[in-house]
Amino acid sequence: MSVAGTYNCVTRTPMGDQTSTFTVNVDGDSFTGTNSGQMGSMDVENGKVDGNTLTWQMKMTVPMPMTLDCTATVDGDKLDGKVTAGMFGTFPMEGTRA
């Protein structure tokens, strides 16, 4: 099964659980997409696909500008990953295919 699709996600942060819709558009070994939630929408940058593993970055602007480094593994309809927010640490991200 392809990793492409739309996922309903929750990222567990110090500011509480952040729900979002994560869209993955695969093109060979790379992907584009967005992660849209309560804090706005962020575009996927440097998206890479390696089997069922995704790695990407997003530029957050709210509540402060920061580059987020992300990785996730897709297993069927389940996405399990993590979001690293610089000095603020790493937070679990999980989702299910919409």
Secondary structure, 3 states (H helix, E strand, C coil): CCCCEEEEEEEEECCEEEEEEEEEEEECCEEEEEEEECCEEEECEEEEEECCEEEEEEEECCCCCEEEEEEEEEECCEEEEEEECHHHCEEEEEEEEC
